Amino acid sequence: MSKSNYTEDNIKSLDWKEHIQMRPGMYIGKLGDGSSFDDGIYILLKEILDNCVDEFVMGAGKTIEIQIKDKQVVVRDYGRGIPLGKVVDVVSKMNTGGKYDSRAFKKSVGLNGVGTKAVNALSSTFKVQSIRDGQIKSATFNYGNLNIEDDLSYHSGRRGTKVTFIPDEKIFKNYVFRNEYVIKMIKNYVYLNPGLVIDFNGEKFISKNGLKDLLEDRISLNDILYPIIHLKGNDIEVAITHSKTQYSEEYHSFVNGQNTTQGGTHLIAFREAFVKTIRDFFGKSFDSSDIRKSIISAVSIKVMEPVFESQTKTKLGSTEMGPELPSVRSYIIDFISNQLDNYLHKNSFVADEIQKKILQAERERKELSGIRKLAKERSKKANLHNKKLRDCRVHLGDLNKENRLDSTIFITEGDSASGSITKSRNVNTQAVFSLRGKPLNTFGMSKKIVYENEEFNLLQAALNIEDSIENLRYNNVVIATDADVDGMHIRLLLITFFLQFFPELVKQGHVYILQTPLFRVRNKKETRYCYSDQEKVDAINDLKGNTEITRFKGLGEISPDEFKFFIGDNIRLDPVMIDKTTTIDDLLQFYMGKNTQNRQDFIIDNLKVELDLAKIEN
């Protein structure tokens, strides 16, 4: 057996940009095409914005301007501006930046030692301009390589920093910035920094009431049991209410302005503090799950030199508020115990509503306890011989940090479709769950149906979302059905199931619709897959000559080899989003309730529009 040589030639050193480009997941999480809120292109934007917000926090510049057109991003702040002699270093030398001086940035959002460099390295074009002291310094990079460094010159404009970048299309394939995700990010910044103004493509965003505004934006005020409790301290702010209809817990957590979507030590402490305070206030040892059931809350803290579990800063690991300061746990418990207790004593109506909700949750839990036990036993037995779930090799909690966000489960209809996806998937990160026929319409049903229905019970177990989505096994839940009437009906029934019992799964951006091609157009030299009639027409015109046109009637007709193309780097996903202008209950009532005249009129009116468009196209 031959032995491979191991010499000095095997040892290689990568410069700063090469390492980022080779291992982008270490710096920005998953890549993606912009269909998910945590795709890399939004992390690039966030890294630049973090630095702008830090300027506001330090009292230097209250306005940030963002322009996104096509694939180019421009961000301008009116802070102090990068010191002119360090402009190139700050964006191209690792471990260089003002954030390391805690005197200048005590509770920083960004980490200028890495974040801006990652944006530079992962952009085809990156330009930074700093204006201060009546002068401007500019530098332009391509793929992290310095291309143009301008000399200092006079500038009469306002001080600050301007960054322009275009994400590298070789790394972020077929990407598109979705305004919904950009706006959600912007709103988080203004909610956490009252007085900050962010102008996005001409639309201004500002907040006066912080996390109270955040909750009011995320939920319908018609669906809350009592007015939002809003508490603020020196380094902490919380907003709390309970939903009338939602089953599970919903949290929005932040550290130093960063949206910690995976929680961390501060969220664990907040949940513990809320339970402790409620028990102490009523003098009863209520079950913690009953106390927190249907809670909707936001919590934000500021920590000295926070430690996160990854560069993307989605989970706090710090246990201390800072050097010679109390622990995160004790600080939050003390604050909630005092402030929430005082609030409840002053607002007896709110206290009464919380107690009613707890007692209702207790009754429902006891009613479900027997059927839950039976359902779990059936689920264990079924899983021994269960062919519904073709799992991936590693689950969400076991994946390394680079791959965790790519964990995906496809929910399919029928054996043929699930078979094609199963044969073509990435077995490391992609799982397949096969439905048997159409699922039930669960609108208006109690959670009892989730345990009584075998398919729903197995799906709930596969996702690991019975009590909360905190330990969700797959970051992306993708509904993969045929693009016909039956397939769309199944989509609607699954979305109804999630909205009825697990709305936070949709609210937090985990649910998607898989877009698959309707047509294949090819000649001897090239094959095009088309997702609409217009794309088919364009393909026919481009390819010219003799073309073969295939209409895919269902997912089962697409071969596994072709499916590899559709669920790999070229995957197209449409996120399922909720418009907060209507409640989930009203939404489901309209689409899934009894056949009302309003819905009939809606269908007829939209059918007329479709027919008119068809006439125009023909």
C-alpha positions as CSV (number, residue, x, y, z in Angstrom):
1,M,0.0,0.0,0.0
2,S,1.5,3.3,-1.1
3,K,1.9,6.1,1.5
4,S,1.3,9.7,0.5
5,N,4.1,12.1,1.2
6,Y,3.7,14.7,3.9
7,T,6.2,17.5,3.3
8,E,6.6,21.2,3.6
9,D,4.9,21.5,0.2
10,N,1.7,20.2,1.8
11,I,1.5,23.2,4.2
12,K,-0.2,26.2,2.7
13,S,-1.0,29.6,4.1
14,L,-4.1,31.4,2.8
15,D,-4.3,35.2,3.0
16,W,-7.3,36.9,4.6
17,K,-9.6,37.0,1.6
18,E,-8.8,33.5,0.3
19,H,-9.8,31.9,3.6
20,I,-13.1,33.8,3.6
21,Q,-13.8,32.9,0.0
22,M,-12.9,29.3,0.6
23,R,-15.0,29.0,3.8
24,P,-17.7,31.7,3.6
25,G,-20.0,29.7,5.9
26,M,-17.6,30.3,8.8
27,Y,-18.2,34.0,8.4
28,I,-21.8,34.6,7.1
29,G,-23.6,31.3,7.7
30,K,-25.3,29.8,4.7
31,L,-25.1,31.3,1.2
32,G,-28.6,31.0,-0.5
33,D,-30.2,33.1,-3.2
34,G,-32.1,35.6,-1.0
35,S,-35.2,33.5,-0.6
36,S,-34.5,33.1,3.1
37,F,-34.1,35.9,5.7
38,D,-30.8,34.4,6.9
39,D,-29.2,34.0,3.5
40,G,-25.7,35.4,3.1
41,I,-26.5,38.4,1.1
42,Y,-28.5,39.8,4.0
43,I,-25.6,39.0,6.4
44,L,-23.4,41.1,4.2
45,L,-25.8,44.0,4.4
46,K,-26.1,43.5,8.2
47,E,-22.3,43.6,8.7
48,I,-22.2,47.1,7.1
49,L,-25.3,48.3,8.9
50,D,-23.9,47.2,12.3
51,N,-21.0,49.6,11.9
52,C,-23.4,52.4,10.9
53,V,-25.6,51.8,13.9
54,D,-22.6,51.8,16.2
55,E,-21.9,55.3,15.1
56,F,-25.5,56.3,16.1
57,V,-25.1,54.6,19.5
58,M,-21.9,56.6,20.0
59,G,-23.9,59.8,19.3
60,A,-22.5,60.5,15.9
61,G,-25.1,60.6,13.1
62,K,-28.8,59.7,13.5
63,T,-29.6,58.9,9.8
64,I,-28.5,56.0,7.6
65,E,-29.4,55.8,3.9
66,I,-29.7,52.4,2.1
67,Q,-30.2,52.0,-1.6
68,I,-30.6,48.6,-3.3
69,K,-31.1,48.5,-7.0
70,D,-30.8,45.2,-8.9
71,K,-27.7,43.6,-7.2
72,Q,-25.9,46.7,-6.0
73,V,-26.1,47.9,-2.4
74,V,-25.2,51.4,-1.2
75,V,-25.0,52.3,2.5
76,R,-24.3,55.8,3.8
77,D,-24.0,56.9,7.4
78,Y,-23.3,60.3,8.8
79,G,-21.1,59.2,11.7
80,R,-17.5,60.2,12.4
81,G,-16.1,58.6,9.3
82,I,-13.3,56.0,9.3
83,P,-9.9,57.7,10.2
84,L,-8.6,58.6,6.7
85,G,-5.2,56.9,7.2
86,K,-6.8,53.6,8.0
87,V,-9.6,53.3,5.4
88,V,-7.9,50.5,3.4
89,D,-6.7,48.6,6.5
90,V,-10.1,48.6,8.2
91,V,-11.7,46.8,5.2
92,S,-8.9,44.5,4.2
93,K,-6.7,43.6,7.2
94,M,-8.1,41.0,9.6
95,N,-8.3,41.9,13.3
96,T,-8.2,45.6,12.5
97,G,-10.8,48.1,13.7
98,G,-12.0,50.5,16.3
99,K,-14.2,47.9,18.0
100,Y,-11.2,46.5,19.8
101,D,-10.9,49.8,21.8
102,S,-13.6,49.4,24.4
103,R,-13.3,53.0,25.3
104,A,-14.7,53.9,21.9
105,F,-17.3,51.1,21.5
106,K,-18.4,49.9,24.9
107,K,-21.4,47.8,23.8
108,S,-20.8,47.3,20.1
109,V,-23.1,45.7,17.6
110,G,-20.6,45.0,14.8
111,L,-17.2,43.4,14.9
112,N,-15.1,45.6,12.5
113,G,-12.3,43.1,12.8
114,V,-14.0,40.6,10.6
115,G,-17.4,41.6,9.3
116,T,-16.5,44.4,6.8
117,K,-13.6,42.2,5.5
118,A,-16.0,39.4,4.8
119,V,-18.2,41.7,2.8
120,N,-15.2,42.9,0.8
121,A,-13.9,39.4,0.1
122,L,-17.3,38.1,-0.9
123,S,-18.1,41.0,-3.3
124,S,-17.2,41.3,-6.9
125,T,-17.0,45.1,-6.4
126,F,-16.5,46.8,-3.0
127,K,-15.9,50.5,-2.6
128,V,-15.4,52.4,0.7
129,Q,-15.4,56.2,1.1
130,S,-14.7,58.1,4.3
131,I,-15.5,61.8,4.7
132,R,-14.1,63.8,7.6
133,D,-12.2,66.9,8.4
134,G,-13.2,68.4,5.0
135,Q,-11.5,65.5,3.1
136,I,-12.5,62.3,1.4
137,K,-10.6,59.0,1.1
138,S,-11.8,56.3,-1.3
139,A,-10.7,52.8,-2.1
140,T,-12.1,50.2,-4.6
141,F,-11.7,46.5,-4.4
142,N,-12.5,43.6,-6.7
143,Y,-13.0,40.2,-5.1
144,G,-11.1,41.5,-2.1
145,N,-8.1,42.8,-4.1
146,L,-7.3,46.5,-3.9
147,N,-7.9,47.9,-7.3
148,I,-7.9,51.7,-6.9
149,E,-6.8,53.8,-3.9
150,D,-7.5,57.5,-4.4
151,D,-5.4,60.2,-2.8
152,L,-6.9,62.4,-0.2
153,S,-8.9,65.2,-1.7
154,Y,-11.1,68.1,-0.5
155,H,-14.8,67.4,0.1
156,S,-17.4,69.8,1.4
157,G,-20.1,67.2,2.2
158,R,-21.2,65.9,5.5
159,R,-18.9,63.6,7.4
160,G,-19.5,59.8,7.5
161,T,-18.8,56.6,5.6
162,K,-20.3,55.3,2.4
163,V,-20.0,51.7,1.3
164,T,-21.0,50.3,-2.1
165,F,-20.8,46.6,-2.9
166,I,-22.1,43.9,-5.3
167,P,-22.2,40.4,-3.9
168,D,-20.1,37.9,-5.9
169,E,-22.5,36.0,-8.2
170,K,-20.1,33.0,-8.3
171,I,-20.7,32.5,-4.6
172,F,-24.3,33.7,-4.3
173,K,-25.9,32.1,-7.3
174,N,-29.0,33.7,-8.8
175,Y,-29.5,35.9,-5.8
176,V,-32.2,38.6,-5.5
177,F,-32.6,41.0,-2.5
178,R,-36.2,40.7,-1.2
179,N,-37.5,44.0,0.2
180,E,-39.5,42.2,2.8
181,Y,-36.4,40.8,4.5
182,V,-34.4,44.0,4.2
183,I,-37.3,46.0,5.7
184,K,-37.6,43.5,8.6
185,M,-33.9,44.0,9.3
186,I,-34.2,47.8,9.2
187,K,-37.2,47.8,11.5
188,N,-35.3,45.7,14.1
189,Y,-32.6,48.4,14.0
190,V,-34.9,51.3,14.6
191,Y,-37.0,49.5,17.3
192,L,-33.8,48.8,19.2
193,N,-32.5,52.4,18.7
194,P,-35.3,54.9,19.1
195,G,-34.5,58.1,17.3
196,L,-32.5,56.4,14.6
197,V,-33.8,57.1,11.1
198,I,-33.1,54.6,8.3
199,D,-34.0,55.6,4.7
200,F,-34.4,52.6,2.4
201,N,-35.0,53.5,-1.2
202,G,-36.7,56.7,-0.2
203,E,-38.9,55.2,2.5
204,K,-38.1,56.3,6.1
205,F,-38.3,54.1,9.2
206,I,-38.2,55.4,12.8
207,S,-39.4,54.2,16.2
208,K,-40.4,56.0,19.3
209,N,-41.5,53.2,21.6
210,G,-38.8,50.5,21.0
211,L,-39.8,46.9,21.6
212,K,-43.5,47.9,22.1
213,D,-43.5,49.1,18.5
214,L,-41.8,45.8,17.5
215,L,-44.6,43.6,19.0
216,E,-47.3,45.9,17.6
217,D,-45.7,45.5,14.1
218,R,-45.4,41.7,14.4
219,I,-48.8,40.8,15.8
220,S,-52.4,41.9,15.4
221,L,-53.7,43.9,18.3
222,N,-57.0,42.1,18.0
223,D,-55.3,38.8,18.9
224,I,-53.7,39.9,22.3
225,L,-55.2,39.2,25.7
226,Y,-54.1,42.5,27.3
227,P,-52.1,45.6,26.4
228,I,-48.4,45.1,25.8
229,I,-46.3,45.3,29.0
230,H,-43.3,47.5,28.2
231,L,-40.4,47.6,30.7
232,K,-37.1,49.4,30.4
233,G,-33.9,49.5,32.4
234,N,-30.4,50.7,31.8
235,D,-29.2,47.8,29.8
236,I,-32.5,45.8,29.3
237,E,-35.8,46.3,27.6
238,V,-38.7,43.8,27.4
239,A,-42.2,43.8,25.9
240,I,-44.7,41.0,26.8
241,T,-48.2,40.0,26.0
242,H,-50.2,36.8,25.4
243,S,-52.1,35.7,22.3
244,K,-55.7,34.7,22.4
245,T,-55.4,32.0,19.7
246,Q,-51.7,31.0,19.4
247,Y,-50.7,27.7,21.0
248,S,-46.9,28.1,21.3
249,E,-44.4,30.5,22.7
250,E,-42.9,33.3,20.5
251,Y,-39.8,35.3,21.3
252,H,-37.8,38.0,19.6
253,S,-34.4,38.3,21.3
254,F,-31.6,40.8,20.8
255,V,-28.1,41.5,22.2
256,N,-26.4,44.8,21.6
257,G,-28.8,45.4,18.7
258,Q,-28.2,42.0,17.1
259,N,-31.2,39.8,16.4
260,T,-30.2,36.5,18.2
261,T,-32.6,34.3,16.3
262,Q,-31.3,31.2,18.1
263,G,-31.6,32.8,21.6
264,G,-28.9,32.1,24.1
265,T,-28.2,32.7,27.8
266,H,-30.3,35.9,27.9
267,L,-33.4,34.3,26.5
268,I,-33.1,31.2,28.8
269,A,-32.8,33.7,31.7
270,F,-35.8,35.7,30.6
271,R,-38.0,32.6,30.3
272,E,-36.9,31.4,33.8
273,A,-37.5,34.9,35.2
274,F,-41.0,35.2,33.8
275,V,-42.0,31.9,35.3
276,K,-40.5,32.7,38.7
277,T,-42.2,36.1,38.8
278,I,-45.7,34.7,37.9
279,R,-45.4,31.9,40.5
280,D,-44.3,34.3,43.2
281,F,-47.0,36.9,42.3
282,F,-49.9,34.4,42.5
283,G,-48.2,32.2,45.2
284,K,-48.8,29.1,43.2
285,S,-46.5,26.6,41.6
286,F,-48.1,26.6,38.2
287,D,-46.4,24.4,35.5
288,S,-43.9,26.4,33.5
289,S,-45.4,25.3,30.2
290,D,-48.8,26.6,31.3
291,I,-47.3,30.0,32.3
292,R,-45.5,30.5,29.0
293,K,-48.1,29.1,26.7
294,S,-49.2,31.6,24.0
295,I,-46.7,34.2,25.3
296,I,-45.4,36.7,22.7
297,S,-42.4,38.6,23.9
298,A,-39.3,40.6,22.9
299,V,-36.2,41.0,25.1
300,S,-33.1,43.1,24.4
301,I,-30.0,43.4,26.6
302,K,-26.7,45.2,26.3
303,V,-23.5,43.3,27.3
304,M,-19.9,44.4,27.5
305,E,-17.8,42.4,25.0
306,P,-20.5,39.8,24.1
307,V,-19.4,36.3,23.1
308,F,-21.5,34.7,20.4
309,E,-21.4,31.2,19.2
310,S,-20.6,32.1,15.6
311,Q,-19.6,35.1,13.5
312,T,-23.2,35.5,12.4
313,K,-24.0,36.3,16.0
314,T,-27.4,34.4,16.2
315,K,-26.9,32.9,19.7
316,L,-25.4,34.5,22.8
317,G,-22.9,32.5,24.8
318,S,-21.9,35.1,27.4
319,T,-22.8,34.4,31.0
320,E,-21.7,37.8,32.4
321,M,-22.9,41.3,31.6
322,G,-19.3,42.4,31.6
323,P,-16.1,42.6,33.7
324,E,-17.0,43.0,37.4
325,L,-20.7,43.0,36.5
326,P,-23.4,40.5,37.5
327,S,-24.2,37.4,35.5
328,V,-26.7,37.7,32.7
329,R,-29.0,35.3,34.5
330,S,-29.1,37.2,37.9
331,Y,-29.4,40.6,36.1
332,I,-32.4,39.6,34.1
333,I,-34.1,37.7,37.0
334,D,-33.7,40.6,39.3
335,F,-35.0,43.1,36.7
336,I,-38.1,41.0,35.8
337,S,-38.8,40.0,39.4
338,N,-39.0,43.7,40.5
339,Q,-40.4,45.4,37.4
340,L,-43.0,42.9,36.3
341,D,-44.2,42.3,39.8
342,N,-44.7,46.0,40.3
343,Y,-46.5,46.2,37.0
344,L,-48.9,43.4,37.9
345,H,-49.7,44.9,41.3
346,K,-50.6,48.2,39.5
347,N,-52.5,46.6,36.7
348,S,-54.9,44.0,38.2
349,F,-56.8,43.5,34.9
350,V,-53.6,42.3,33.2
351,A,-52.8,40.0,36.2
352,D,-56.3,38.5,36.0
353,E,-56.0,37.9,32.3
354,I,-52.7,36.1,32.7
355,Q,-54.1,33.9,35.5
356,K,-57.1,33.0,33.3
357,K,-54.8,32.1,30.5
358,I,-52.7,29.9,32.8
359,L,-55.7,28.0,34.1
360,Q,-57.0,27.5,30.6
361,A,-53.6,26.1,29.5
362,E,-53.6,23.8,32.5
363,R,-57.0,22.4,31.6
364,E,-56.0,21.9,28.0
365,R,-52.7,20.2,29.0
366,K,-54.5,17.8,31.3
367,E,-57.1,17.0,28.7
368,L,-54.4,16.2,26.1
369,S,-52.1,14.3,28.4
370,G,-53.7,10.9,27.8
371,I,-53.9,11.2,24.0
372,R,-50.4,12.6,23.8
373,K,-49.1,9.6,25.6
374,L,-50.9,7.2,23.2
375,A,-49.8,9.3,20.2
376,K,-46.1,9.1,21.3
377,E,-46.3,5.4,21.7
378,R,-47.9,5.0,18.2
379,S,-45.3,7.4,16.8
380,K,-42.4,5.3,18.3
381,K,-43.9,2.1,16.9
382,A,-44.6,3.7,13.5
383,N,-41.1,5.1,13.3
384,L,-39.6,1.6,13.5
385,H,-41.2,0.8,10.2
386,N,-41.9,4.3,9.0
387,K,-41.1,5.0,5.4
388,K,-42.7,8.4,5.5
389,L,-39.5,10.1,6.6
390,R,-36.2,9.6,4.7
391,D,-34.0,11.4,7.1
392,C,-30.7,13.1,6.4
393,R,-27.6,11.8,8.0
394,V,-27.3,14.5,10.6
395,H,-30.0,16.5,12.4
396,L,-30.1,20.2,13.0
397,G,-28.6,20.0,16.5
398,D,-25.8,17.8,15.3
399,L,-24.6,19.7,12.3
400,N,-21.5,21.8,12.3
401,K,-22.0,25.6,12.3
402,E,-21.3,25.9,8.6
403,N,-24.0,23.4,7.5
404,R,-26.6,23.9,10.2
405,L,-28.6,26.5,8.4
406,D,-28.8,24.4,5.3
407,S,-30.8,21.6,7.0
408,T,-33.9,21.0,4.9
409,I,-37.0,18.8,4.9
410,F,-39.1,18.4,1.8
411,I,-42.8,17.5,2.4
412,T,-44.0,15.8,-0.7
413,E,-47.2,14.1,-2.1
414,G,-47.1,10.5,-3.2
415,D,-44.4,7.9,-3.6
416,S,-43.3,8.9,-7.1
417,A,-42.4,12.5,-6.2
418,S,-40.8,11.6,-2.9
419,G,-38.9,8.8,-4.7
420,S,-37.4,11.3,-7.2
421,I,-36.4,13.8,-4.5
422,T,-35.0,11.0,-2.3
423,K,-32.7,9.7,-5.0
424,S,-31.4,13.2,-6.0
425,R,-31.2,15.0,-2.6
426,N,-28.1,15.8,-0.6
427,V,-28.3,13.1,2.0
428,N,-26.2,15.1,4.5
429,T,-28.6,18.0,4.9
430,Q,-31.9,17.2,3.0
431,A,-34.7,14.9,4.3
432,V,-37.9,13.9,2.7
433,F,-41.4,13.4,4.3
434,S,-44.0,11.7,2.1
435,L,-47.7,12.4,2.6
436,R,-50.4,9.9,1.8
437,G,-53.1,11.8,-0.2
438,K,-54.5,15.1,1.0
439,P,-54.2,16.1,4.6
440,L,-57.1,17.2,6.7
441,N,-58.4,20.8,6.7
442,T,-57.5,21.6,10.4
443,F,-59.1,25.1,10.5
444,G,-61.1,25.5,13.7
445,M,-59.9,22.2,15.2
446,S,-58.3,21.8,18.5
447,K,-54.7,20.5,19.0
448,K,-56.2,17.1,19.8
449,I,-56.4,16.4,16.0
450,V,-52.6,16.7,15.8
451,Y,-52.2,13.6,18.0
452,E,-55.2,11.7,16.6
453,N,-54.2,12.1,13.0
454,E,-51.2,9.7,12.2
455,E,-49.7,11.9,9.5
456,F,-49.8,15.1,11.5
457,N,-48.4,13.3,14.6
458,L,-45.5,11.8,12.5
459,L,-44.9,15.2,10.9
460,Q,-44.9,16.9,14.2
461,A,-42.4,14.3,15.5
462,A,-40.2,14.6,12.5
463,L,-39.9,18.4,12.9
464,N,-39.6,18.1,16.7
465,I,-42.0,21.0,17.3
466,E,-44.5,19.5,19.7
467,D,-44.0,22.0,22.5
468,S,-42.0,24.7,20.7
469,I,-39.9,25.3,17.6
470,E,-36.8,26.0,19.7
471,N,-35.3,22.6,18.8
472,L,-36.6,22.5,15.2
473,R,-34.7,19.7,13.5
474,Y,-34.7,21.4,10.0
475,N,-34.1,25.0,9.4
476,N,-36.0,25.0,6.1
477,V,-39.4,23.3,5.8
478,V,-40.2,23.0,2.1
479,I,-43.6,22.1,0.7
480,A,-43.0,20.3,-2.5
481,T,-46.2,19.6,-4.4
482,D,-47.3,19.4,-8.0
483,A,-48.0,22.7,-9.7
484,D,-51.7,21.8,-10.4
485,V,-55.0,22.3,-8.6
486,D,-54.5,19.2,-6.3
487,G,-50.9,20.2,-5.5
488,M,-51.9,23.8,-4.7
489,H,-54.8,22.5,-2.5
490,I,-52.3,20.3,-0.5
491,R,-50.0,23.3,-0.1
492,L,-52.9,25.3,1.3
493,L,-53.9,22.5,3.7
494,L,-50.3,22.2,5.0
495,I,-50.0,25.9,5.5
496,T,-53.3,25.9,7.3
497,F,-51.9,23.2,9.6
498,F,-48.8,25.2,10.4
499,L,-50.7,28.5,10.9
500,Q,-53.3,26.8,13.1
501,F,-50.9,25.1,15.5
502,F,-47.4,26.3,14.8
503,P,-47.7,29.9,13.5
504,E,-44.2,30.8,14.7
505,L,-42.8,28.3,12.2
506,V,-44.1,30.6,9.4
507,K,-43.6,33.9,11.3
508,Q,-39.9,33.1,11.8
509,G,-39.4,32.3,8.1
510,H,-38.9,28.6,8.1
511,V,-41.6,27.5,5.6
512,Y,-41.2,27.6,1.8
513,I,-42.8,26.5,-1.4
514,L,-40.5,24.6,-3.8
515,Q,-40.8,26.0,-7.3
516,T,-40.3,23.4,-10.0
517,P,-40.2,23.9,-13.7
518,L,-43.4,23.7,-15.8
519,F,-41.5,23.1,-19.1
520,R,-38.3,21.7,-20.5
521,V,-37.2,23.3,-23.8
522,R,-34.2,21.8,-25.5
523,N,-32.3,21.2,-28.7
524,K,-29.2,19.2,-29.5
525,K,-26.9,21.8,-27.9
526,E,-28.8,23.2,-24.9
527,T,-31.5,22.5,-22.3
528,R,-33.6,25.2,-20.6
529,Y,-36.0,24.6,-17.7
530,C,-38.9,27.1,-17.6
531,Y,-41.0,28.1,-14.6
532,S,-43.6,30.1,-16.5
533,D,-45.1,30.5,-20.0
534,Q,-43.0,33.6,-20.5
535,E,-39.8,31.8,-19.7
536,K,-40.9,29.0,-22.2
537,V,-41.4,31.6,-25.0
538,D,-38.1,33.2,-24.2
539,A,-36.3,29.9,-24.3
540,I,-37.9,29.0,-27.7
541,N,-36.8,32.3,-29.1
542,D,-33.3,32.0,-27.7
543,L,-32.6,28.4,-28.7
544,K,-34.2,28.7,-32.2
545,G,-34.2,25.9,-34.7
546,N,-35.7,22.5,-33.8
547,T,-36.7,22.5,-30.1
548,E,-38.4,19.8,-28.1
549,I,-40.9,21.1,-25.5
550,T,-41.9,18.9,-22.6
551,R,-44.7,19.9,-20.1
552,F,-44.1,18.5,-16.6
553,K,-47.5,17.4,-15.2
554,G,-46.1,16.4,-11.8
555,L,-43.0,16.1,-9.7
556,G,-43.0,12.3,-10.4
557,E,-42.3,13.0,-14.1
558,I,-39.1,14.7,-13.3
559,S,-36.1,12.3,-13.3
560,P,-33.8,12.1,-10.3
561,D,-30.9,13.4,-12.4
562,E,-32.9,16.5,-13.3
563,F,-34.1,16.9,-9.7
564,K,-30.5,17.3,-8.6
565,F,-30.5,20.5,-10.6
566,F,-33.7,21.9,-9.0
567,I,-32.9,21.1,-5.3
568,G,-29.2,21.9,-5.4
569,D,-27.5,25.2,-6.1
570,N,-30.3,26.2,-8.5
571,I,-33.1,25.6,-6.1
572,R,-36.0,28.2,-6.2
573,L,-37.9,28.7,-3.0
574,D,-40.8,31.1,-2.3
575,P,-41.1,32.0,1.4
576,V,-44.5,31.7,3.0
577,M,-45.1,35.1,4.6
578,I,-48.0,36.5,6.7
579,D,-49.4,40.0,6.1
580,K,-49.9,41.4,9.6
581,T,-52.8,43.6,8.4
582,T,-55.1,40.6,8.9
583,T,-55.2,38.1,11.8
584,I,-54.3,34.4,11.2
585,D,-57.8,33.5,12.3
586,D,-59.4,35.9,9.8
587,L,-57.1,34.7,7.0
588,L,-57.9,31.0,7.6
589,Q,-61.6,31.8,8.0
590,F,-61.7,33.4,4.6
591,Y,-59.7,30.7,2.7
592,M,-60.5,27.6,4.7
593,G,-63.8,28.2,6.5
594,K,-67.3,27.6,5.2
595,N,-67.9,28.5,1.5
596,T,-68.9,32.2,1.9
597,Q,-70.2,34.6,-0.7
598,N,-67.1,36.7,-0.2
599,R,-64.8,33.9,-1.2
600,Q,-66.9,33.0,-4.2
601,D,-66.7,36.6,-5.4
602,F,-62.9,36.7,-4.8
603,I,-62.4,33.5,-6.9
604,I,-64.7,34.7,-9.7
605,D,-63.1,38.2,-9.8
606,N,-59.6,36.7,-10.0
607,L,-60.6,34.1,-12.5
608,K,-61.8,37.0,-14.8
609,V,-58.4,38.7,-14.4
610,E,-56.6,35.5,-15.4
611,L,-58.9,35.0,-18.4
612,D,-58.4,38.6,-19.5
613,L,-54.6,38.2,-19.2
614,A,-54.7,35.0,-21.2
615,K,-56.6,36.7,-24.0
616,I,-54.0,39.5,-24.1
617,E,-51.0,37.1,-24.2
618,N,-52.7,35.1,-27.0
